[in-house]
Structure formats: structure tokens, C-alpha cells
Amino acid sequence: MKDALGSVQSVAVFGGTSDIGLDIARALVADRARTVVLAARDTARAEQAGASLREHGANVDVVGLDLEDPAVDAVFARPEGIDVAIVAHGQLDGDPARLQAVNGAGAVAVMAGCANAMRRQGRGTIVLLSSVAADRPRVSNYPYGASKAAADAYARGLRDALAGTGVDVMIVRSGFVRTKMTEGMKEAPGAVDPPAVTQAVIEGLRARRGIVYVPGFLRYVMLILKLVPRPIFRRLPI
């Protein structure tokens, strides 16, 4: 649980090789978190990532991640439990069915498992790394947008369902983030690096926010885009 100063003590990153997820974990370790669990499909890469966290005093465990049957119980099976679970795994390109399996159904399975575990321990926050693409799928990337929208909608419903249980859900809708997943792509206006997302997450956790946009002005951009009539929207170069 959080210490006397309100700092997170334990964090799990589902998608334990994610640039953004690892950056958030590093920031939480710098703020006195001492337990980190990296759940990843590529456990060898996660072990390498965990080395730097151990150098800063964190106890790091690596757990294999199967999105069809995520090992949530293995992640939470520790005396102190888990204060924050970051759902960071994702895929940008590929077959639409695969995108739904990873970004949609996979994220839902992880969140559902985390919610059950956090209900049992009576506390915790689930952080979904969503996307502004979930607000309104665009012609240029609608398979990706649709897959992120599926998880985003579930997270919104889950947050309401968990009201009063001591468990929170925070949805982080970012725009273009410079990571290995977006390397070589044309940047969109307002592109940021992972630390910008991390800062928004840390501030959101302290304020117990439900939905966070990164950068913040995208909240208003997406509000306008959601109101644009379909015949005009589908012709926009976005």
C-alpha cells in the first residue's frame, strides 16, 4: 500500500518491455516504490529492463504474459500486493483481428483480472494506456482505433463498477508518443516523449483522475473532432 507520504510502494507493468510502461515504473521507483513486477511476452527483454530498476533499489520480478490467460494471480501473489497496475501492452499495426486480440480483448482480460485481485486486497489503481484514437476511429488507422476503443470503453465501465471498493481506474489517452513502436513514422502535431506521459500519470495518480490526455490540449481537439459531421470527418487528413 502507499506509504505515509502517499507514495506508491508496488507497481506491476503488463507489457513489461513497453517504453512508456518502463518509464512510469522508473519514476515510481524514484518516488520510493520498492516492488516492481514486469509481466511480458518477451521475458528475456523484460529481465534486461529490470536490471536498471534493480540498480535503483527496486525488487523486480519478471512474469510471463499470455494475453489469452494473463497470469494476474502470479503478479499479485506477494505479501504487499500491488498498488498500481499499468496496462501497457499493445500493437500498432497488423491484422485487424490480431489488433483486437492484443489491444482489445487482451487488455480487457488483464484489467478484469487486476480488478478482481484489487477487490480482494481492498485497494489499488489500474492505469490503462489508451490512445486518442479511441475517441473516434479515423480512416487512416481505424483498425487500431477500434481496438483501443474496445479497451477504453471497458475501462470506463469498470471504473464505475468499482466505485466505493477502494479500487480506481485511470485511462490515459495519449497522442503520438516517440517510442520504438512509432519509430520511423511521421509525427503528428503535439508529439511527445515517454516522460511526458509519465508525468501525466504520476499527477493523475495523485489527483485520482479518471481520464488523462497527453498532451492536455488533445482533450479539446478530440471533443471538437467528435462533433464533426461524418461526411466532413472522413475527409480530414488525420
LOPA-210211 format. One record per residue (C-alpha): residue number from 0; residue in three letters; x, y, z. Coordinates in Angstrom, 2 decimals, decimal comma. Example, Ala and Ser with C-alpha at 12.3 -4.5 7.8 and 13.67 -1.06 7.14 Angstrom:
BEGIN
{n 0 | res Ala | xx 12,30 | yy -4,50 | zz 7,80}
{n 1 | res Ser | xx 13,67 | yy -1,06 | zz 7,14}
END
This chain:
BEGIN
{n 0 | res Met | xx 0,00 | yy 0,00 | zz 0,00}
{n 1 | res Lys | xx 1,04 | yy 3,66 | zz -0,22}
{n 2 | res Asp | xx 3,45 | yy 4,92 | zz 2,42}
{n 3 | res Ala | xx 2,82 | yy 7,74 | zz 4,90}
{n 4 | res Leu | xx 3,74 | yy 10,32 | zz 2,26}
{n 5 | res Gly | xx 1,32 | yy 8,89 | zz -0,32}
{n 6 | res Ser | xx 3,97 | yy 7,27 | zz -2,50}
{n 7 | res Val | xx 3,19 | yy 4,07 | zz -4,39}
{n 8 | res Gln | xx 5,07 | yy 1,09 | zz -2,95}
{n 9 | res Ser | xx 4,41 | yy -1,59 | zz -5,56}
{n 10 | res Val | xx 3,73 | yy -1,48 | zz -9,30}
{n 11 | res Ala | xx 3,05 | yy -4,06 | zz -12,00}
{n 12 | res Val | xx 3,58 | yy -3,36 | zz -15,69}
{n 13 | res Phe | xx 1,59 | yy -5,58 | zz -18,04}
{n 14 | res Gly | xx 3,61 | yy -5,16 | zz -21,19}
{n 15 | res Gly | xx 6,85 | yy -5,17 | zz -19,25}
{n 16 | res Thr | xx 9,01 | yy -4,13 | zz -22,20}
{n 17 | res Ser | xx 6,88 | yy -1,08 | zz -23,09}
{n 18 | res Asp | xx 8,91 | yy 2,13 | zz -23,29}
{n 19 | res Ile | xx 6,13 | yy 4,10 | zz -21,62}
{n 20 | res Gly | xx 5,35 | yy 1,45 | zz -19,01}
{n 21 | res Leu | xx 9,00 | yy 1,17 | zz -18,01}
{n 22 | res Asp | xx 9,40 | yy 4,94 | zz -17,83}
{n 23 | res Ile | xx 6,44 | yy 5,13 | zz -15,45}
{n 24 | res Ala | xx 7,93 | yy 2,33 | zz -13,35}
{n 25 | res Arg | xx 11,27 | yy 4,15 | zz -13,14}
{n 26 | res Ala | xx 9,54 | yy 7,32 | zz -11,96}
{n 27 | res Leu | xx 7,62 | yy 5,41 | zz -9,29}
{n 28 | res Val | xx 10,82 | yy 3,73 | zz -8,11}
{n 29 | res Ala | xx 12,44 | yy 7,18 | zz -7,88}
{n 30 | res Asp | xx 9,46 | yy 8,12 | zz -5,69}
{n 31 | res Arg | xx 10,11 | yy 5,24 | zz -3,27}
{n 32 | res Ala | xx 8,31 | yy 2,31 | zz -4,92}
{n 33 | res Arg | xx 10,22 | yy -0,82 | zz -3,95}
{n 34 | res Thr | xx 8,39 | yy -3,68 | zz -5,68}
{n 35 | res Val | xx 8,10 | yy -3,91 | zz -9,47}
{n 36 | res Val | xx 6,61 | yy -6,81 | zz -11,43}
{n 37 | res Leu | xx 7,16 | yy -6,88 | zz -15,19}
{n 38 | res Ala | xx 4,66 | yy -9,12 | zz -17,00}
{n 39 | res Ala | xx 5,84 | yy -9,60 | zz -20,57}
{n 40 | res Arg | xx 5,67 | yy -11,95 | zz -23,52}
{n 41 | res Asp | xx 9,41 | yy -11,46 | zz -24,06}
{n 42 | res Thr | xx 10,70 | yy -12,30 | zz -20,60}
{n 43 | res Ala | xx 14,37 | yy -12,06 | zz -21,65}
{n 44 | res Arg | xx 13,91 | yy -8,42 | zz -22,67}
{n 45 | res Ala | xx 11,94 | yy -7,75 | zz -19,50}
{n 46 | res Glu | xx 14,81 | yy -9,17 | zz -17,43}
{n 47 | res Gln | xx 17,18 | yy -6,74 | zz -19,15}
{n 48 | res Ala | xx 14,82 | yy -3,86 | zz -18,46}
{n 49 | res Gly | xx 14,51 | yy -4,92 | zz -14,84}
{n 50 | res Ala | xx 18,25 | yy -4,65 | zz -14,30}
{n 51 | res Ser | xx 18,20 | yy -0,84 | zz -14,29}
{n 52 | res Leu | xx 15,29 | yy -0,82 | zz -11,85}
{n 53 | res Arg | xx 17,21 | yy -3,11 | zz -9,51}
{n 54 | res Glu | xx 20,17 | yy -0,72 | zz -9,65}
{n 55 | res His | xx 17,90 | yy 1,93 | zz -8,16}
{n 56 | res Gly | xx 16,90 | yy -0,29 | zz -5,25}
{n 57 | res Ala | xx 13,74 | yy -1,96 | zz -6,52}
{n 58 | res Asn | xx 12,89 | yy -5,62 | zz -6,07}
{n 59 | res Val | xx 11,98 | yy -6,74 | zz -9,59}
{n 60 | res Asp | xx 10,18 | yy -9,92 | zz -10,63}
{n 61 | res Val | xx 9,51 | yy -10,95 | zz -14,23}
{n 62 | res Val | xx 6,40 | yy -12,98 | zz -15,09}
{n 63 | res Gly | xx 5,44 | yy -14,43 | zz -18,46}
{n 64 | res Leu | xx 2,39 | yy -12,77 | zz -20,04}
{n 65 | res Asp | xx -0,14 | yy -14,75 | zz -22,08}
{n 66 | res Leu | xx -2,92 | yy -12,38 | zz -23,12}
{n 67 | res Glu | xx -5,41 | yy -15,21 | zz -23,54}
{n 68 | res Asp | xx -4,83 | yy -16,24 | zz -19,94}
{n 69 | res Pro | xx -2,84 | yy -13,44 | zz -18,21}
{n 70 | res Ala | xx -1,02 | yy -14,55 | zz -15,08}
{n 71 | res Val | xx -2,63 | yy -11,89 | zz -12,91}
{n 72 | res Asp | xx -2,70 | yy -14,06 | zz -9,79}
{n 73 | res Ala | xx 1,05 | yy -14,68 | zz -10,13}
{n 74 | res Val | xx 1,65 | yy -10,94 | zz -10,35}
{n 75 | res Phe | xx -0,41 | yy -10,19 | zz -7,23}
{n 76 | res Ala | xx 0,88 | yy -13,18 | zz -5,21}
{n 77 | res Arg | xx 3,12 | yy -11,23 | zz -2,85}
{n 78 | res Pro | xx 2,52 | yy -10,09 | zz 0,75}
{n 79 | res Glu | xx 2,31 | yy -6,38 | zz -0,09}
{n 80 | res Gly | xx 0,02 | yy -6,88 | zz -3,08}
{n 81 | res Ile | xx 0,13 | yy -4,36 | zz -5,93}
{n 82 | res Asp | xx -0,75 | yy -0,67 | zz -5,58}
{n 83 | res Val | xx -0,71 | yy 0,26 | zz -9,29}
{n 84 | res Ala | xx -1,20 | yy -1,98 | zz -12,32}
{n 85 | res Ile | xx -0,19 | yy -0,39 | zz -15,63}
{n 86 | res Val | xx -1,80 | yy -1,98 | zz -18,69}
{n 87 | res Ala | xx 0,82 | yy -1,04 | zz -21,27}
{n 88 | res His | xx 0,96 | yy -3,84 | zz -23,80}
{n 89 | res Gly | xx -0,14 | yy -3,00 | zz -27,30}
{n 90 | res Gln | xx 0,31 | yy -3,37 | zz -31,03}
{n 91 | res Leu | xx 0,11 | yy -0,57 | zz -33,61}
{n 92 | res Asp | xx -0,07 | yy -2,40 | zz -36,93}
{n 93 | res Gly | xx -1,24 | yy -5,75 | zz -38,17}
{n 94 | res Asp | xx -4,31 | yy -7,78 | zz -39,00}
{n 95 | res Pro | xx -7,48 | yy -6,22 | zz -37,52}
{n 96 | res Ala | xx -8,34 | yy -9,44 | zz -35,69}
{n 97 | res Arg | xx -4,89 | yy -9,54 | zz -34,13}
{n 98 | res Leu | xx -5,15 | yy -5,89 | zz -33,09}
{n 99 | res Gln | xx -8,44 | yy -6,64 | zz -31,37}
{n 100 | res Ala | xx -6,95 | yy -9,69 | zz -29,68}
{n 101 | res Val | xx -4,00 | yy -7,72 | zz -28,27}
{n 102 | res Asn | xx -5,28 | yy -4,17 | zz -27,75}
{n 103 | res Gly | xx -8,91 | yy -5,03 | zz -27,10}
{n 104 | res Ala | xx -9,55 | yy -8,48 | zz -25,64}
{n 105 | res Gly | xx -6,05 | yy -8,80 | zz -24,18}
{n 106 | res Ala | xx -6,28 | yy -5,51 | zz -22,31}
{n 107 | res Val | xx -9,78 | yy -6,37 | zz -21,10}
{n 108 | res Ala | xx -8,60 | yy -9,72 | zz -19,75}
{n 109 | res Val | xx -5,76 | yy -8,05 | zz -17,87}
{n 110 | res Met | xx -7,99 | yy -5,33 | zz -16,42}
{n 111 | res Ala | xx -10,63 | yy -7,84 | zz -15,35}
{n 112 | res Gly | xx -8,02 | yy -9,94 | zz -13,56}
{n 113 | res Cys | xx -6,46 | yy -6,90 | zz -11,89}
{n 114 | res Ala | xx -9,87 | yy -5,66 | zz -10,76}
{n 115 | res Asn | xx -10,65 | yy -8,98 | zz -9,10}
{n 116 | res Ala | xx -7,27 | yy -9,09 | zz -7,36}
{n 117 | res Met | xx -7,51 | yy -5,48 | zz -6,19}
{n 118 | res Arg | xx -11,04 | yy -6,02 | zz -4,89}
{n 119 | res Arg | xx -9,66 | yy -8,82 | zz -2,71}
{n 120 | res Gln | xx -6,87 | yy -6,63 | zz -1,34}
{n 121 | res Gly | xx -9,26 | yy -3,69 | zz -0,96}
{n 122 | res Arg | xx -7,18 | yy -1,08 | zz -2,80}
{n 123 | res Gly | xx -5,28 | yy -0,24 | zz -5,96}
{n 124 | res Thr | xx -5,35 | yy 1,65 | zz -9,23}
{n 125 | res Ile | xx -5,49 | yy 0,23 | zz -12,75}
{n 126 | res Val | xx -3,88 | yy 2,51 | zz -15,34}
{n 127 | res Leu | xx -4,85 | yy 1,82 | zz -18,94}
{n 128 | res Leu | xx -2,53 | yy 3,31 | zz -21,54}
{n 129 | res Ser | xx -5,17 | yy 4,07 | zz -24,14}
{n 130 | res Ser | xx -5,00 | yy 6,48 | zz -27,09}
{n 131 | res Val | xx -6,82 | yy 9,47 | zz -28,54}
{n 132 | res Ala | xx -7,55 | yy 7,06 | zz -31,40}
{n 133 | res Ala | xx -10,13 | yy 5,51 | zz -29,06}
{n 134 | res Asp | xx -12,18 | yy 8,71 | zz -29,04}
{n 135 | res Arg | xx -13,14 | yy 8,48 | zz -32,70}
{n 136 | res Pro | xx -11,51 | yy 5,96 | zz -35,08}
{n 137 | res Arg | xx -10,10 | yy 7,68 | zz -38,16}
{n 138 | res Val | xx -9,89 | yy 6,39 | zz -41,70}
{n 139 | res Ser | xx -6,08 | yy 6,37 | zz -41,53}
{n 140 | res Asn | xx -5,95 | yy 3,92 | zz -38,60}
{n 141 | res Tyr | xx -9,46 | yy 2,72 | zz -37,80}
{n 142 | res Pro | xx -8,46 | yy -0,93 | zz -37,05}
{n 143 | res Tyr | xx -6,08 | yy 0,33 | zz -34,36}
{n 144 | res Gly | xx -8,56 | yy 2,94 | zz -33,14}
{n 145 | res Ala | xx -11,33 | yy 0,37 | zz -32,88}
{n 146 | res Ser | xx -9,14 | yy -1,98 | zz -30,86}
{n 147 | res Lys | xx -8,15 | yy 0,78 | zz -28,42}
{n 148 | res Ala | xx -11,78 | yy 1,92 | zz -28,18}
{n 149 | res Ala | xx -12,81 | yy -1,56 | zz -27,03}
{n 150 | res Ala | xx -10,45 | yy -1,48 | zz -24,06}
{n 151 | res Asp | xx -11,19 | yy 2,17 | zz -23,35}
{n 152 | res Ala | xx -14,94 | yy 1,55 | zz -23,15}
{n 153 | res Tyr | xx -14,41 | yy -1,41 | zz -20,83}
{n 154 | res Ala | xx -12,16 | yy 0,68 | zz -18,57}
{n 155 | res Arg | xx -14,79 | yy 3,41 | zz -18,31}
{n 156 | res Gly | xx -17,45 | yy 0,91 | zz -17,31}
{n 157 | res Leu | xx -15,07 | yy -0,83 | zz -14,92}
{n 158 | res Arg | xx -14,28 | yy 2,44 | zz -13,18}
{n 159 | res Asp | xx -17,98 | yy 2,99 | zz -12,46}
{n 160 | res Ala | xx -18,44 | yy -0,62 | zz -11,36}
{n 161 | res Leu | xx -15,56 | yy -0,30 | zz -8,87}
{n 162 | res Ala | xx -16,84 | yy 2,88 | zz -7,23}
{n 163 | res Gly | xx -16,75 | yy 2,52 | zz -3,46}
{n 164 | res Thr | xx -14,47 | yy -0,55 | zz -3,45}
{n 165 | res Gly | xx -11,19 | yy 1,28 | zz -2,90}
{n 166 | res Val | xx -10,09 | yy 0,43 | zz -6,45}
{n 167 | res Asp | xx -9,69 | yy 3,11 | zz -9,12}
{n 168 | res Val | xx -9,21 | yy 3,07 | zz -12,89}
{n 169 | res Met | xx -7,34 | yy 5,78 | zz -14,77}
{n 170 | res Ile | xx -7,46 | yy 6,00 | zz -18,58}
{n 171 | res Val | xx -4,52 | yy 7,71 | zz -20,28}
{n 172 | res Arg | xx -5,31 | yy 8,89 | zz -23,80}
{n 173 | res Ser | xx -2,10 | yy 9,97 | zz -25,45}
{n 174 | res Gly | xx -1,42 | yy 11,25 | zz -28,92}
{n 175 | res Phe | xx 1,77 | yy 10,44 | zz -30,83}
{n 176 | res Val | xx 4,48 | yy 9,22 | zz -28,44}
{n 177 | res Arg | xx 8,05 | yy 8,71 | zz -29,63}
{n 178 | res Thr | xx 8,80 | yy 5,07 | zz -28,78}
{n 179 | res Lys | xx 10,28 | yy 2,07 | zz -30,51}
{n 180 | res Met | xx 6,75 | yy 1,21 | zz -31,69}
{n 181 | res Thr | xx 6,39 | yy 4,52 | zz -33,57}
{n 182 | res Glu | xx 9,98 | yy 4,77 | zz -34,78}
{n 183 | res Gly | xx 10,14 | yy 5,83 | zz -38,44}
{n 184 | res Met | xx 6,54 | yy 7,05 | zz -38,53}
{n 185 | res Lys | xx 5,55 | yy 10,61 | zz -39,44}
{n 186 | res Glu | xx 4,95 | yy 12,51 | zz -36,23}
{n 187 | res Ala | xx 1,58 | yy 14,06 | zz -35,50}
{n 188 | res Pro | xx 1,22 | yy 17,58 | zz -34,04}
{n 189 | res Gly | xx 1,85 | yy 17,56 | zz -30,31}
{n 190 | res Ala | xx 4,19 | yy 14,55 | zz -30,39}
{n 191 | res Val | xx 5,78 | yy 13,82 | zz -27,01}
{n 192 | res Asp | xx 8,39 | yy 11,54 | zz -25,46}
{n 193 | res Pro | xx 7,54 | yy 8,92 | zz -22,80}
{n 194 | res Pro | xx 8,45 | yy 11,19 | zz -19,85}
{n 195 | res Ala | xx 5,53 | yy 13,48 | zz -20,76}
{n 196 | res Val | xx 3,15 | yy 10,54 | zz -20,40}
{n 197 | res Thr | xx 4,85 | yy 9,54 | zz -17,17}
{n 198 | res Gln | xx 4,42 | yy 12,98 | zz -15,67}
{n 199 | res Ala | xx 0,72 | yy 12,97 | zz -16,56}
{n 200 | res Val | xx 0,30 | yy 9,53 | zz -15,00}
{n 201 | res Ile | xx 2,07 | yy 10,49 | zz -11,77}
{n 202 | res Glu | xx 0,00 | yy 13,67 | zz -11,46}
{n 203 | res Gly | xx -3,16 | yy 11,73 | zz -12,31}
{n 204 | res Leu | xx -2,48 | yy 9,14 | zz -9,64}
{n 205 | res Arg | xx -2,01 | yy 11,82 | zz -7,00}
{n 206 | res Ala | xx -5,22 | yy 13,60 | zz -8,03}
{n 207 | res Arg | xx -7,16 | yy 10,35 | zz -8,61}
{n 208 | res Arg | xx -8,17 | yy 11,45 | zz -12,09}
{n 209 | res Gly | xx -10,33 | yy 9,22 | zz -14,26}
{n 210 | res Ile | xx -9,24 | yy 10,28 | zz -17,75}
{n 211 | res Val | xx -5,98 | yy 12,00 | zz -18,68}
{n 212 | res Tyr | xx -4,98 | yy 13,36 | zz -22,10}
{n 213 | res Val | xx -1,34 | yy 13,72 | zz -23,17}
{n 214 | res Pro | xx -0,65 | yy 16,42 | zz -24,16}
{n 215 | res Gly | xx -3,54 | yy 18,06 | zz -22,34}
{n 216 | res Phe | xx -4,78 | yy 20,16 | zz -25,27}
{n 217 | res Leu | xx -5,83 | yy 16,97 | zz -27,09}
{n 218 | res Arg | xx -8,84 | yy 16,76 | zz -24,78}
{n 219 | res Tyr | xx -10,30 | yy 19,79 | zz -26,58}
{n 220 | res Val | xx -9,14 | yy 18,72 | zz -30,03}
{n 221 | res Met | xx -10,87 | yy 15,37 | zz -29,65}
{n 222 | res Leu | xx -14,00 | yy 16,99 | zz -28,24}
{n 223 | res Ile | xx -14,26 | yy 19,07 | zz -31,40}
{n 224 | res Leu | xx -13,47 | yy 16,12 | zz -33,69}
{n 225 | res Lys | xx -16,21 | yy 14,04 | zz -32,10}
{n 226 | res Leu | xx -18,70 | yy 16,73 | zz -33,12}
{n 227 | res Val | xx -17,57 | yy 17,00 | zz -36,74}
{n 228 | res Pro | xx -20,20 | yy 15,55 | zz -39,13}
{n 229 | res Arg | xx -19,21 | yy 12,23 | zz -40,67}
{n 230 | res Pro | xx -19,06 | yy 13,42 | zz -44,33}
{n 231 | res Ile | xx -16,51 | yy 16,03 | zz -43,28}
{n 232 | res Phe | xx -14,67 | yy 13,90 | zz -40,74}
{n 233 | res Arg | xx -13,86 | yy 11,10 | zz -43,16}
{n 234 | res Arg | xx -12,18 | yy 13,58 | zz -45,50}
{n 235 | res Leu | xx -9,93 | yy 15,13 | zz -42,87}
{n 236 | res Pro | xx -6,19 | yy 14,42 | zz -43,41}
{n 237 | res Ile | xx -5,73 | yy 12,85 | zz -39,99}
END
